[in-house]
Amino acid sequence: MTDSTNPFQDAAVDGESFLLAIDHVGVAVADFDAAVAFYRDVLGMQLAHEEVNSEQGVREAMMSVGGSGSAIQILSPLSPDTTIGRFLDTRGPGLQQIAYRVADVEAVSDLLRSRGVRLLYDAPKRGTANSRINFVHPKDAGGVLVELVEPATGH
């Protein structure tokens, strides 16, 4: 039995399931270097990618979870008035979002909109490592910020 109110249940875009994998889980932190050291030195993860994304207002790192293809994304605000800065101010450090890998972020966004789901952006924005991203509004996803990630070609 399918639940027509669940936009993530067994839907397909171009004949394929549109959620390909858990891409990453985002963690908001105040101390970027301490967080990278914890995930690397204590949990044994490898630093796969690091960058400053000025458009999103964050310094970020992707920490690989073994050979799974999934990662923990460390997010530290560039200033207090950014999305992550406000998140830390109101909620403190911790889980900020879950991201699902998709093949075509625009097609998935259109599909979800057709099902009445609100997205944060009208058009995809640049994410980590030149990926294309959009977000499902937390109020439409049970209070969880859901990111849709279309990796850059070649990743």
N, C-alpha and C positions, 0 to 999 in steps of 0.2 A: 504494500500500500504506500503510495506517495503522499507527501504532505505538501500541498500547493502553496502553503505559506512559507516554506523553507526554500529560499532562493538558491541554496547551495546543494540541494539534494539531486543527485543523478542528472544534472542538466548537461547538455552538450552544445558545443559550438562547432559547426562544420563536422558533425558526426563524432566528435571526441569529447570526453569529459573535460570540462574547462578548467577544473582545478587539478593541476598536474602534480603538485607536491607542496609540502610545507617548505617554503623558501627560507624563512627565518622568523625568529621571534625577537622583537625589539625590546630592549631594556634601557630605560632612561637612567642616566647616572650624572652625578655632579662632578666626580673626579674621574676623568677619562683614563688617565694613565694607570690609576689604581685598579680600575675595572679591567682593563686589558691585562694587567699583570695577574689579577685573580683568575680570569678565565684561562690564561696561558699557563701560569705557574702552579695553580692549585688544581684546576680541572683538566689540564693537559691539552687544551685546544690550540689550534694553530691560527695565527693571524693571517687571514687570507686576503684582506683588502683594508686599506685605510684611506680616508679622504675627508676634506672639508667640503660640505655642500652648502654654499652660501645661500642659494635659493631656498633651501629648507631650514637654514639657520642652525646647522649641526656640524659637529665633528663626529665622525662615525667610523666604526671598525666592524668588519665581519670576521667572526671567530668560527672557524670550521668545526663542525661536530663530527669527528671521525671522518669516514669516507661516505657519509650519508648524503652529501649534497646539500644538507641543511646547515644553518648557521645561527648563531646568536649575534644580533646586531647591537652594538653598544652605541648609544646616542647621548651626546653631551651637548648642551646648548652653547651657541656662540654668544648669546646674550640673554638676559632674563626675559625679554619681551618676545622671544620666539615660542613656537608651539611646545618644544621640549622644555624650555625655561618655565613656561606657565604650568606645564604638567608637573614638573618638580616642585614648584611653589605650592600647588594645590594638593598633590597626591604623594609627593616625596618620590624617592628612587624606587624603581621596580619595573614590572612588566608594563609595556606601553602599547604594544600591538602584536598581532600575528599576521604574517604575510604568506600568501599563497602564490605559487608560481603559475603563470598562465602563458599560453602561446600568443594571444592577441588581446591586449588589455582593452583596446577600443571595442572589440566585439563582445567581450565579457561585460564591459561597462554598459553597452547598449542592451544586452540581454537582461542584466539586473535592473536597469531603468524600466524596461518593459514589464518587469514584475513588481514595479512600485518601490524599488529600493533606491534610496538617495545616495549619491556619491558626492564626495567633497569637492571634486574638480569637474568642470565641464569637459575638459580635455586632459589627457595624461600629462604628467610632469616628469622631469628628469629625476631619477632616483639614483641609488648607489651604482657606481660603475657604469653610468650611462644607461641604466635600465629605464623603462617607462613604467610609471606607477599611477595608481589612483587608489582612493580609500572609500570603503563603505562606511556610511555614517554609523557611529556606535549605537544610536537609538534604533537602527534597523537591523542590528546584528546582536541583540541581546546584551548590549552594554560593552561589546568588544570592538575595538578599532581594528578593522580588517583591511589589510593592504593587498592590492592586486599588483603583482610584479611580472612584467614581461622583460626577461633578461635582454641585454644588448646582444646583437648578433655576434656569435662566436663565443658566448659565455655559457 
